[in-house]
Structure formats: C-alpha cells, structure tokens
Amino acid sequence: MLNGETFYVVVRGTNMLGVATAIRSDGITIRQDPLIPGHVFDGPFFGKDINYQLSTNSLYASWMGFGGGGESQTIDHTGKQQ
C-alpha cells in the first residue's frame, strides 16, 4: 500500500433463488500519518454497539475518533455518507 492509494470494498449478497446484488464502497485512501485511536460501532444507532444486525437488507456501521479526534460518520448500505 502506498500513501494516497485508494482501495474499494465490494459486498455481494445472494438469496436462495440465486439472485445476487453487489455494492461497492466509495473507497478508502491510505494515509501514512500515524493513526489516532477510535472505535467502530455496528448497527443503526451511533455510539451503540450491537452483537448482530436485525435488518436483512441494510448493513450499518459508524465510527468516531479515527484521524480527526472526535469526527464521526455513518455510511448507509449504498455507500453514501449520511
């Protein structure tokens, strides 16, 4: 990985009938600056970490503290920032 290089994640789901869909993230760019510790929360509620997600058609995650010292973002399943 090189400084400034961008990587993308693709999530693919397939139902029992074989119908599949794939969604691509908007990417993550590598920074060589030292990381500031943070925390990732899974689930639809910011700051509340859950053991599993109830939704069968959405995947939720939010985080705080990485790199910006208190910034937070939530990304919906389409990869768009909320």
C-alpha positions in Angstrom: 0.0 0.0 0.0 1.2 3.4 -0.9 0.4 6.8 0.6 -2.6 8.3 -1.3 -3.6 5.0 -2.9 -7.4 4.2 -2.8 -8.9 0.8 -2.2 -12.6 -0.3 -2.6 -14.7 -2.9 -0.9 -17.4 -4.9 -2.7 -20.1 -6.6 -0.8 -22.2 -9.3 -2.6 -25.3 -10.9 -1.3 -27.1 -13.9 -2.9 -30.5 -15.2 -1.9 -31.7 -18.8 -2.0 -33.0 -18.3 -5.6 -29.6 -17.3 -6.8 -30.4 -13.7 -7.3 -27.3 -11.6 -6.4 -26.5 -8.0 -5.9 -23.2 -6.3 -5.3 -22.5 -2.9 -3.8 -19.2 -1.0 -4.0 -17.9 1.4 -1.3 -16.7 4.9 -2.2 -13.2 3.8 -1.2 -10.6 4.2 1.5 -7.5 6.2 0.9 -4.2 5.2 2.5 -2.6 7.8 4.8 0.9 7.2 6.2 0.3 9.6 9.0 0.1 8.0 12.5 -3.4 6.8 13.4 -5.4 8.3 16.2 -7.3 5.5 18.0 -11.0 5.3 17.5 -14.0 2.9 17.8 -16.3 1.3 15.3 -19.9 0.6 16.1 -22.1 -1.8 14.2 -25.8 -1.2 14.0 -28.1 1.7 13.1 -27.6 3.8 16.2 -24.5 5.9 16.6 -22.4 5.1 19.7 -24.3 1.8 20.4 -22.5 -1.4 19.5 -24.7 -4.4 18.9 -24.0 -8.2 18.5 -25.9 -8.7 15.3 -27.9 -6.6 12.8 -31.7 -7.2 12.5 -32.1 -5.8 9.0 -31.9 -8.3 6.1 -31.5 -5.5 3.5 -29.2 -3.0 5.2 -25.8 -3.0 6.8 -25.0 -0.2 9.2 -21.7 1.0 10.8 -20.5 4.2 12.3 -17.2 5.3 13.9 -15.6 8.0 15.8 -12.1 9.2 16.8 -10.1 7.9 13.8 -7.7 10.5 12.4 -9.8 13.6 13.3 -10.1 13.4 17.1 -13.9 13.3 17.5 -15.2 13.3 14.0 -17.9 10.8 13.2 -19.7 9.5 10.1 -22.4 7.0 9.3 -22.4 5.1 5.9 -25.6 3.5 4.6 -25.6 0.3 2.6 -25.3 2.2 -0.7 -22.0 3.7 0.4 -23.4 7.2 0.6 -22.5 9.3 3.6 -25.4 10.3 5.8 
